[in-house]
Amino acid sequence: MDNFISINPYNGQVVHTFKAISEKELEEKLNLSQTVFQSWKATSLADRTDLLKRVGSLLRDNTLEYAKMITLEMGKPIQESIGEINKCALVCDYYADNAKAFLADEVIPTEAKLSFVKQDPIGTIFAVMPWNFPFWQVFRFLAPTLTAGNNAVLKHASNVFGCAALIESIFLKAGYPIGVFQNLIVHHNQTEKIIAHKTIKAVSLTGSEAAGSAVAAIAGKHIKKSLLELGGSNAFIVWEDADIDQIIQTAVNARMLNNGQSCIAAKRFILLEGIYDEFVDKFKAAVSTLKSGDTMDKNTAIGPLARIDLANQLQEQVQTSINAGAVLILGGQQKDCFHEPTILGNVKPGMPAFDEETFGPLAAMIKAKDIEHAFALSEMSTFGLGITVCTQDIEKALSYAGRVSDGAYFINELVKSDPRLPFGGTKKSGYGRELAKDGILEFVNRKTVYVK
């Protein structure tokens, strides 16, 4: 099948139809990238950061246009889509302002007359990106990667090819040379051919565990670097001294943002016995007020899942958990792509709601005997993306940071990505880091220069 159809999950209407590029066109695009890299890497950093600033301006000038495409293709409420575009503009600003310092020669005193580390671009990076944050995931990769002097080619998720086309158009409008960044309308079965191609020097993937494993294996076969940002089953731990009223909205946002379709969403709420009932009651009350409906309505907080198979999978996880002893506290129903915000109580290890990543508006409530038990439950996961701890005893919470294996440890705040902070996971959540200085150094040749 040569055509990809983008369908609005809210009403089932076709948004776009895209035709896959031919084998010949793919080869031409990859060869163009290799050719253009020679001139792009020689472009001054000042020119590259100026171009990135223009991208940020275009995002701000056309926010609603780009946000509408996100909402149409994957069902995110429009206000959240607007927020996503604004965040993309911020990451452009961040690297435009900081790239010079990040890429500066790193002088290291030795017995040499001069010794330093030089940061050189390595070539064309292949990005495989997901549908849940169709602009942000791409921009957090592109902003540092292109600014470091690399080229990029993108294989986006097939249900958001409209977003991918818009992203390519933004960089062209900003003045980036043709071939520096190219959008590839290709099937998954062409991934190995692309990675193996002489033009490709590394791969960055954000997506599922299965996709990450497959891409990492191919990259390893061809001895090419890979960066993986995969799934998560973040714990949201609440101690008995926490201010429940103050953290409830944070907890709701941590689970229900993006219709619950986020790798860094809080999925397992691990509650100490003394506050379990109070937290669950107040969480239920807050979730019950969330408005569902037309995703283009600025007051809508909950929309459909991006595809019906995703909603079906979540429903299966809910029902299997209930059959294993979980208690249905709220929601639980599914109709087509829409899945009700759902709360399960009495969730325990062995249930899908505890063991698996639940990609949708499902909150699992788990009771812990004490703080030590809470952290033990948190660590009972194959994922290691992030964790939240809610307490008024900040010093005590900080003392536990080193005992947590996840890539992020947030106190009294939901786990979130920030251009200024490194982002990435451990275990089956992947490896490598995006954003901050780490993000721009992931795809450079840290070259040692030594003068006797």
Disulfide bonds with the S-S distance in Angstrom:
none
